[in-house]
Amino acid sequence: MQSTDTDDDFSRPVFVTERDNLADLISKMSARDLELYNSLGHIFTEAAFIDRKFVVVETKGKRGPDPKPPKVLGTLRVIAFNASSSGGSVMTLQDETGKTLQVGHVPTRLFGFPVFVSVPIYQGLKWEAKELRDGSYRRSLVWGVCFKQRSAIKWMNPGNVSVLTPNDFRKWFSRS
């Protein structure tokens, strides 16, 4: 019996590698942003959750073994996260002025700073719980957020714009 299946090789989805998927997403950036993105060297991922705060600083180098006090350029707060099977994941960041930024899987310039932010294309979600003093639990969805900046904070390169959690800010600059 001859098959009546009309599907051909062109109608079936072909899954691409994670690398090719990311390359395609990056190709959707503007030429100007792509040039800056490609010039940056340090990519890292942080945990994100609703009300998570980040501090954006410009490092000033070191004085001996200790970092010089940085210039604080701004603070950010995560205010929303949504995911869908067709659109992927999107989170919303808000700066201290109330301005918001929608962040998806395509790297996006972080409020005009020389830093890019995106939701990783491959990640897990975690339903995190913290026990409160009264013995009850407070839960929150946790996901990843990816940043790309010129260099890692540990080098304290003068003029480097870095994104830090408040705990990391205190760790690096409490003695400044």
N, C-alpha and C positions, 0 to 999 in steps of 0.2 A: 504494500500500500504506500502510495506516495504521500509525503508529508504536506499538509496544508499550512504549515507554519510559514508565515510571511516575514518573520524576523530575519534580518541579515546582520552581518557583523557591525554595521554602522548604527544600528538601533540599540545595541547593548552598551551600557555604560562601561567604561574602562577606568578602573581605579588607578590613580597616579600615586607616586611615592610622596611621602611627607615633604621631602625636599622640593619636588616639582610643584606641589600644592603651595608651599610657602613662596616659591619663586614667582608663581602666577599672582598671588596676592600682592607681593611687593611690586610687581610690574604695574599695578593699578595706581601707584603713587604718582604725584606730579613729578616732572623732570627735576624741578628745583629741590623738592623734598627728597627725591631719590638720590641726588648728588650728595646732600648732607647725610642722609641715612648711610650711604656707602662709605662715608669718611669716618664714621663713628666705629669704635672698636670693641666696646664692652657691652655684652648682652647679659641680662640676669632676670630671674623670675622671683617675684615675691608673692606671698599669700595675700589675697584680697577678700574683703567681706564688707558688708554694709557698715558704714561709719568708720572704716579703716582710714587712717590719716597718713599722709606722706609729706615730707618736707623737701623743698627744692632749694639747694644751696649752690653757691659758687665757691669753690675751695680757693684758699689763698696761699697754699704751700705749707711748709713746716718751719718751725723754729726749733732747731735741734731735733730731738726725736718726737716732739709734740706738734700736732697740727696747729696752725694759726687759726684764730676764730674765722669761720666762714661768713660770707654775706648770705643771709637768708633771702631768697628771691620770692618765696611764696609757700603756701601750704595748700594741700589738696585733700579732698575727702571723697570716698566712694559713696555714692548715693543710690545707685540702682544696678541691677544685673538682670538680664533676660536672655533666654536661649530658646531657639526654635530649630526644628529639624531642617528647615529650608534656608533660614537666614544666619544660622550659627549663633554665636554668643556676642552680646553687646553689654558693656558696662558704661555707667555714666560717672564722670568725675566732676567735682565742683571745686573751684578755687575760692580763696578767701573773700573775693568780691561778689560771689554768687554766680559767676559765669560758669556754664557747664560745657562739657566736652563728651560727645558720644565716641566710644572706643570699641571697635570690633576687631576682626582678625587682620585687617590691613593696617600696618603700622601708621600711626597718626602722630603728627608733631604735637608735643605736650604744651598747650597754651603759648606757643611762640618760642619756647625755650629750645635750645639745641639738643633735645632729648625726644625720643620716640617711644610711644606706648602702644601696646596691642594686647588682645586676649590671645593666648597661645592656641594654635590649631589643634593640639593634642594635649589633653589634660584630664584630670579627674575632678570630681566635685566631692566635697566632704561635708557632712552634716555634723559640725563641731559642737561640743557641749562643754560648758563651764559650770562648775558647781558654785552656787551662791552661798553666802553666809548662813542663810536660813535652811540650807540643805536642798533647795530646789535647783533645777537646771535651767540655764539660759542657752538656747541653741542658735546657731547661725550657719548659713551656707558659706563655705569657703571654696574659692577657686583661684586660679593663677592669673597673674598680670605680668606681662613682659615689658621691660624697659631696655632701651639701647641708648647709651651715652658715650662720650669720648673715651673715658677710661674709668677704671674701678676707683672707688673712693679711697681705697687703701693707699694709693700712690700720692694722694693729695696734690696732684698737679695743679699749679696756679691757673685759675681761669676755667677749670673743669666744672661744668654744671652737672650736679648729681642729684638723684632722687633717693631719699632715705626714709625709713620708718622712723617714728619718734624715738624708739628704743635705740636704733643704730645711731641716730643723731646724738643722743646722750652718750652712747659708748665712745664715739669718735671725738666729741667736742666738749665733754664735761670738764676737762682740765684746761681748755683753751682760755 
